[in-house]
Amino acid sequence: MLDTTEGARIAETLGTQKAVILKNHGILTAGPTVEAAAWWYLSLENACHAQLLAEAAGTPQPIAHEMAALTHQQVGRANGARYAFDSLYEGLLETEPDLLD
């Protein structure tokens, strides 16, 4: 917490990637927009949860490379992530109209 070089080390490790899993600290995401970074955070958190559940249930079955590539095309890019987050945000504003007050 007092080591100011920690942020630089994390940034160097992250490089041009969108996410990093920090040992003992959790996950961190970055992106070209707040919406993209937020969506990737939610997606990574869900993926981590699914991985833990799969491992607890037995031997996880990997998905096909083609399916992973398709998913990346749909939401793995900044515009897809931003649009996915926008719909989540709009739904949140509908259910919580006082959110921004």
Buried (B, 14 or more C-beta within 10 A) or exposed (E): EEEEEEEEEBEEEBEEEBBBEEEEEEBBBBBEEEBBBBBBBBBBBEEEEEEEEEEEEEEEEEEEEEEEEEEEEEBBBBEBBBBBBEEBBEEEEEEEEEEEE
